[in-house]
């Protein structure tokens, strides 16, 4: 089946819904691993720094690299699900760690590029005389003497007012488009690493079309986020970010695998459905 924007979106949404339970199970594993490694690694690094600063630094660096590998492994797994299906997505620990570390480092570098790209957009708007504003400043005095829940509620309400301003919405949409385009440019490289096979390239990359597909998928989170902001409920905002944000995060990665499969025909989806 050939590549198209809606074909990619539809398949990604379908695969995401098929694996919705698996997404939260994998998230739980990732969160527990992240917490334990951070607790043990950074705790050990701090303790050893008393004896040897070099040894403490090395342990700290190893901990950071393992955390990057976990981040990359989350992305890689869902890429593989999108390309191969859940049954064929699993890897050995060694392969998972190596590919996760490589893509984890790549994502940090891509993140820096994204920050630069968005910064250039802000600078260009400023040169045109348009100075983006995020709405009213957060009133720190209103937080005095409040409980943790009350503080969170106040911050959500104030940030909601900021995020719903016309300039904030416009900049968010532009930033989303830039992020999706840049990830589309690097999709082939990230996907090759996730699949562990760089022998097959894209004959027709469809970079701009894939960026549009990513934007459409991301709208599944962006629109409910604005609705939650309009309501101003801390509970609804939390539900949206976890209940929708986590599946969308996995779906974005799955879309890379779907794109690869449709563009190259190099891999067979294990469910036999396309």
C-alpha positions, 0 to 999 in steps of 0.5 A, spaced: 500 500 500 502 506 497 504 512 502 499 518 503 498 522 509 491 520 511 493 512 510 499 514 515 495 517 520 489 512 519 494 506 520 498 510 526 491 511 529 489 504 528 495 501 531 495 505 537 488 503 539 490 496 538 496 497 543 493 502 548 493 497 554 501 496 552 502 503 551 501 504 559 504 498 561 511 500 557 510 507 560 510 504 567 516 499 566 520 506 563 518 510 569 520 505 574 526 504 570 528 511 570 526 512 577 531 506 580 536 508 575 536 515 577 536 514 584 541 509 585 546 512 579 546 519 582 546 517 589 552 512 588 555 518 584 554 523 589 557 518 595 563 516 590 564 524 589 566 524 596 572 519 595 574 521 588 571 526 584 573 523 577 569 516 579 563 520 581 563 523 575 564 517 571 558 514 575 554 520 573 556 520 566 554 512 566 547 514 569 546 519 564 547 515 558 543 509 561 537 514 562 538 517 554 538 509 552 531 508 556 528 515 552 531 512 546 528 505 547 521 508 548 521 511 541 525 505 538 520 500 541 514 504 538 517 505 531 518 498 531 511 496 533 509 501 527 513 498 522 513 490 524 507 489 529 507 488 537 509 481 536 516 482 532 517 489 536 521 486 541 529 486 541 534 483 546 537 487 551 544 489 548 540 491 541 535 495 545 540 498 549 545 500 543 539 502 539 536 506 545 542 510 546 544 512 539 537 515 538 537 518 545 543 522 543 540 523 536 534 526 540 538 531 544 541 533 538 535 534 534 532 537 541 537 543 540 536 544 533 528 544 534 530 550 540 534 553 535 529 553 529 523 556 534 528 561 536 529 563 529 522 564 528 521 568 534 527 572 532 524 573 525 517 575 528 520 580 532 524 583 526 517 584 523 515 588 529 511 582 532 513 581 539 509 575 542 506 575 549 504 569 553 498 573 557 498 576 564 504 574 568 504 569 574 502 572 580 507 569 585 503 573 591 497 569 590 501 563 592 503 565 599 500 560 604 497 556 599 497 548 600 500 544 594 494 543 591 491 550 591 498 552 588 497 547 582 490 549 581 492 557 581 498 555 576 494 551 572 488 557 571 494 562 570 497 558 565 491 556 562 489 564 561 496 565 558 496 559 553 489 561 550 491 568 548 491 569 540 499 570 540 500 564 544 496 559 540 499 562 533 506 561 536 504 554 539 501 552 532 507 555 528 512 551 533 508 545 532 509 545 525 516 546 525 517 541 530 514 536 526 517 538 519 524 537 523 522 530 525 520 528 518 527 530 516 530 526 521 525 520 520 529 516 516 535 516 520 532 515 527 527 509 524 533 505 521 537 505 528 530 503 531 529 497 526 537 496 526 537 496 519 540 501 514 541 497 508 534 500 505 533 507 504 527 511 502 525 511 495 520 517 496 521 520 502 515 524 502 518 529 508 513 534 507 507 530 507 509 526 513 510 532 517 503 534 515 501 527 518 505 528 524 501 535 525 494 531 524 496 526 530 499 531 534 492 535 534 489 529 538 493 532 544 493 539 542 486 540 541 484 537 548 489 541 551 486 547 549 479 545 551 482 543 558 485 550 558 479 553 557 476 549 563 482 551 567 481 544 571 488 541 574 484 535 574 482 535 567 489 538 565 492 532 568 487 527 565 489 530 558 496 530 559 496 522 561 490 519 558 492 523 551 499 525 551 502 518 553 498 515 547 500 520 542 507 520 544 507 513 542 503 514 536 508 519 533 514 514 534 509 509 531 508 513 525 515 513 523 515 506 523 508 506 518 512 511 514 518 506 513 513 500 511 509 504 506 515 508 503 519 502 502 515 495 503 522 493 506 518 490 512 512 486 513 507 488 518 506 481 523 499 482 523 498 482 516 493 488 516 495 494 512 
